[in-house]
């Protein structure tokens, strides 16, 4: 079966075509499986999940010079190679090395299965399951769907039963058809008019000091810095958010934009903010690439006090969400955004708040206890600088900074993190 790509998929297809060895859009997650593992049941469960979602069976060959979405038939088993490291004293380190090798392996979008699984045995009662996907077929919401369904499938398979999961309410092809319908007619023109005005004269490159000059040959090499927000500050921020009648997303984004404005001495930095893109209820349990990027621009160059800054950011966010129907790639194309060598179009800085509720104990899959494995490290970044806030509990927030190593030193990332933490504390005490 052959279908059409969404605009966001088309962009990733062309990027991979330009650099077939690129791995920035590989998505890799790992899970610890503790207990007596039924490997055959896990293999059947992975294949069953793949059968449920067309996106996981899709490849993207070129037809007459343009990409097409080709869906493989159901029933093809998903390979699950097993690497046995049991008995080795450095099994954990070797598992991390294997994960790094897997995530650094590029996908051939035209031929490769774009959903890969690997099993690593650390000892007879402890395994690591690696799932590696290309972003063109799945976003992080999709990864949560896969994990939940895999647990249900495995529990049933290990007991010799049918899982009985209902089929997803929609296929990804239904989303692409719906999106094409949304992008036809006057609604698209109105949304483009909003973005054209909002992004008028936006700088192609942010006025942020870097440790090295930007090169026309952009490198995706990146590093991460994870720093916890003090519990008392996290608690104070939630109180302030309530007093200002805003979400934690708006409050922490405001702090980020204030920091950028103070460092760049301009208020025009465009920040990439991802949105889920699952506008209809039937898309909630569908695996696919739904995420869209909103290029948010708020002028805080006059360094307003936090309350006034929050009001500007809240207004800008609400307006942007009202016009989020335009895929970022179509927006760049229709607005004629100039291209600068070594830069992404329009946005070089990103922000995201991720609710990551901590599980009460580990998830149970029949005889297994399953939890996240922290051994996956991707070490690539799609933007110059990204800030991800991991919101785990009322008093547990962490800042995860991702930065391009050809632009920023580790010491600079540490200073950015310290400045942001100080600003959060200032807002929390305000």
Secondary structure, DSSP 8 states (H G I E B T S, - for coil): -EE---HHHHHHHHHHHH-TT--TTEEEEEEEEEE---HHHHHHHHHHHHHH-GGGGEE--EETTEE-EEE--TT----EEEEE-TT-TTHHHHHHHHHHHHHTS---TTTS-SEEEEEEEEETTEEEEEEEEETTT--HHHHHHHHHHHHHHHHHHHTT--------S--HHHHHHHHHHHTSSHHHHHHHHHHHHHTTT--SS-----SS---SS---BEEEEEEEE-HHHHHHHHHHHHHHT--HHHHHHHHHHHHHHHHHS-S--EEEEEE----SGGGTT--S---EEEEEE---TT---HHHHHHHHHHHHHHHHHTTTS-HHHHHHHTT----TTS-SS--EEEEEEE----SS-EEETTEEEEE-TT----B-SSSEEEEEEEEETTEEEEEEEEETTT--HHHHHHHHHHHHHHHHHHHT-
